[in-house]
């Protein structure tokens, strides 16, 4: 297993990214963690208490903010080995109630922001013969979700982004893969999603329990490892057996 890598993680201080930070720090990697909340990043730093953790508040929907995250990685180690795109936003909102601004906000965070982070980080990954991009998508793209048309559309776009980047940068030894979780009960999701939706997901799964962010750590770490050297452009569904395509 490679250690002492430089890992960039978006959405790092939220319920989805937090266990990723812990797993990579436990592997003796250096982690550059970003999130929109400076206070949440301060709490993350205090809880992890590692001299290999560096934090930077940023809004990934803004190109200039993505560049500042890449700049921190450049100043810290001069390279990026792994980018984990874990940032996302998933409001419930009827399609006819969405304004154009609502639509653009969700697409900007969930799709455009991921592309902007990839664009900012890839110059620090190319030319070295090895790199990993792992993006957290959503298994909702397999069936659609009423009230989340903007979110599901953006997450579907990540599949195309993943495949296209895999083709474009495969010659550099860089792999690009997507993880598609089911409804994952982070603190934010527990508040945003009605309990009946959460329970319906559990009932339809082969593994009948809530999905937690920790359930995605193993798949993410695999895609980021040398064990996945010949795996790229793929979507791995991690939803407890709800979808079995």
C-alpha positions in Angstrom: 0.0 0.0 0.0 1.3 3.4 -0.9 1.7 5.8 2.0 2.8 9.4 2.4 0.7 10.5 -0.5 -1.0 13.9 -0.9 -4.7 13.6 -0.8 -7.2 16.5 -1.6 -10.7 16.0 -0.2 -13.7 18.2 -0.8 -16.7 18.3 1.5 -14.1 17.2 4.1 -15.7 18.6 7.2 -19.2 17.3 6.5 -20.7 13.9 7.3 -19.6 12.4 4.0 -16.0 13.6 3.9 -15.1 13.3 7.5 -14.4 9.5 7.6 -12.4 9.8 4.4 -10.0 12.3 6.1 -9.6 9.9 9.0 -8.8 6.9 6.8 -6.2 8.6 4.8 -4.5 10.2 7.8 -4.4 6.7 9.4 -2.5 5.6 6.3 0.2 8.2 6.9 -0.9 10.3 4.0 -1.0 14.1 4.0 -4.5 15.5 3.6 -5.6 18.8 2.2 -9.2 19.2 3.3 -11.6 21.8 2.0 -15.2 22.7 2.9 -17.3 25.8 2.8 -17.3 26.3 6.5 -14.2 27.6 8.2 -15.6 26.8 11.6 -16.3 23.2 10.6 -12.7 22.9 9.3 -11.4 24.2 12.5 -13.4 21.6 14.4 -12.0 18.9 12.0 -8.5 20.1 12.7 -9.0 20.0 16.4 -10.6 16.5 16.4 -8.0 15.0 14.0 -5.0 16.7 15.7 -2.6 15.8 12.9 0.4 17.7 11.6 -0.4 16.1 8.2 -3.8 17.7 7.9 -4.1 21.1 6.2 -7.4 22.9 5.7 -8.7 25.5 3.4 -12.2 27.0 3.3 -13.5 27.1 -0.3 -16.6 27.1 -2.4 -15.9 24.6 -5.1 -18.5 26.2 -7.4 -16.0 29.1 -7.8 -12.9 28.5 -9.9 -10.8 30.9 -7.9 -11.6 29.0 -4.7 -10.6 25.7 -6.3 -7.3 27.2 -7.3 -6.6 28.3 -3.7 -7.0 24.6 -2.6 -4.6 23.5 -5.4 -2.2 26.2 -4.3 -2.2 24.9 -0.7 -1.3 21.4 -2.0 1.4 22.9 -4.1 2.9 24.8 -1.1 2.6 21.8 1.1 4.1 18.9 -0.9 4.3 20.2 -4.5 1.9 17.5 -5.8 -1.4 15.8 -5.6 -1.7 12.0 -5.7 -5.4 11.5 -5.0 -8.4 13.8 -5.3 -11.6 12.7 -3.6 -14.6 14.8 -4.7 -17.0 14.4 -1.8 -18.8 17.8 -1.7 -22.4 17.8 -2.6 -25.8 19.5 -1.9 -29.1 17.7 -2.1 -32.3 19.8 -1.3 -35.7 18.4 -1.9 -37.7 20.7 -4.2 -40.5 20.2 -6.7 -39.4 20.7 -10.3 -42.1 23.3 -11.0 -41.0 25.2 -7.9 -37.4 25.4 -8.9 -36.2 28.8 -10.1 -33.4 29.0 -12.7 -31.1 30.1 -9.9 -32.1 27.0 -7.8 -31.2 24.8 -10.7 -27.9 26.4 -11.4 -26.9 26.4 -7.8 -27.3 22.6 -7.5 -25.6 21.9 -10.8 -22.8 24.3 -9.9 -22.1 22.5 -6.6 -22.6 18.9 -7.6 -21.3 18.9 -11.2 -19.5 22.1 -12.2 -17.7 22.3 -8.9 -16.3 18.8 -9.3 -15.1 19.6 -12.8 -13.4 22.8 -11.5 -11.6 20.9 -8.7 -10.4 18.4 -11.2 -9.1 21.2 -13.5 -7.3 22.9 -10.6 -5.7 19.7 -9.3 -4.8 17.8 -12.4 -1.7 20.0 -13.2 -0.3 18.8 -9.9 -1.0 15.2 -10.8 0.1 14.9 -14.4 3.6 14.1 -15.5 4.3 11.7 -12.6 2.8 8.5 -14.0 0.3 7.9 -11.2 -2.8 9.6 -9.9 -6.3 8.9 -8.7 -9.6 10.8 -8.9 -12.5 9.4 -6.9 -15.9 11.1 -7.1 -18.9 10.5 -4.9 -22.0 10.4 -7.2 -25.4 9.0 -6.4 -27.3 5.7 -7.2 -30.3 7.9 -7.6 -29.4 8.3 -11.3 -30.5 4.7 -11.8 -34.2 5.5 -11.3 -34.7 9.2 -10.8 -36.0 10.9 -7.6 -39.1 13.2 -7.6 -38.3 16.5 -5.9 -34.6 16.2 -6.7 -34.5 16.6 -10.5 -31.6 19.2 -10.3 -29.6 17.0 -8.0 -30.1 13.8 -10.0 -29.3 15.5 -13.3 -26.1 16.9 -11.9 -25.0 13.5 -10.5 -25.8 11.9 -13.8 -23.4 14.4 -15.4 -20.7 13.1 -13.1 -20.8 9.8 -15.0 -19.9 11.5 -18.2 -17.3 13.6 -16.6 -15.7 10.5 -15.0 -15.6 8.6 -18.3 -14.3 11.4 -20.3 -11.5 12.3 -17.9 -10.6 8.6 -17.6 -10.1 8.6 -21.4 -8.2 11.8 -21.5 -5.8 11.2 -18.7 -5.3 7.4 -18.8 -2.1 7.8 -20.6 -0.7 9.7 -17.7 -1.4 6.7 -15.4 -4.3 8.6 -13.8 -7.5 6.7 -13.0 -10.9 8.3 -12.6 -13.7 6.4 -11.0 -17.1 7.1 -9.5 -18.9 5.7 -6.4 -22.7 5.8 -6.4 -24.1 5.5 -2.9 -27.7 5.1 -2.0 -29.3 7.5 0.5 -26.5 8.0 3.0 -27.6 9.2 6.4 -25.2 12.0 7.3 -26.4 14.6 9.8 -27.5 16.8 6.9 -29.4 14.1 5.2 -31.2 13.1 8.4 -32.5 16.6 8.6 -33.3 17.1 4.9 -34.9 13.8 4.0 -38.3 12.8 5.3 -38.1 9.7 7.5 -40.5 7.8 5.2 -37.9 8.1 2.4 -35.1 6.8 4.6 -37.2 3.9 5.7 -38.3 3.1 2.1 -34.7 2.8 1.1 -33.9 0.4 3.9 -36.9 -1.8 3.0 -35.8 -2.1 -0.7 -32.2 -3.0 0.1 -30.8 -6.5 0.4 -28.9 -5.3 3.4 -31.6 -3.8 5.6 -30.1 -1.0 7.5 -29.2 2.7 7.1 -26.2 3.5 4.9 -23.5 5.6 6.6 -20.7 7.5 5.2 -18.3 4.9 6.7 -19.8 2.4 4.2 -18.1 4.3 1.4 -14.6 4.5 2.9 -13.5 1.0 1.7 -14.5 1.6 -1.9 -12.9 5.0 -1.9 -9.7 3.8 -0.4 -9.6 0.9 -3.0 -10.0 3.2 -5.9 -7.3 5.4 -4.5 -4.9 2.5 -4.1 -2.5 0.6 -6.4 -4.9 -2.3 -6.2 -7.0 -0.4 -8.6 -4.2 0.4 -11.1 -6.2 -1.1 -14.0 -9.7 0.1 -13.1 -10.8 3.4 -14.6 -14.0 5.1 -15.9 -16.1 2.9 -13.7 -19.1 3.5 -11.5 -19.4 1.4 -8.4 -22.8 1.3 -6.8 -22.6 1.1 -3.0 -26.2 1.0 -1.7 -26.7 -2.2 0.2 -28.0 -4.0 -2.8 -30.9 -1.8 -3.7 -29.7 -1.6 -7.3 -28.1 -4.6 -8.9 -27.4 -3.6 -12.5 
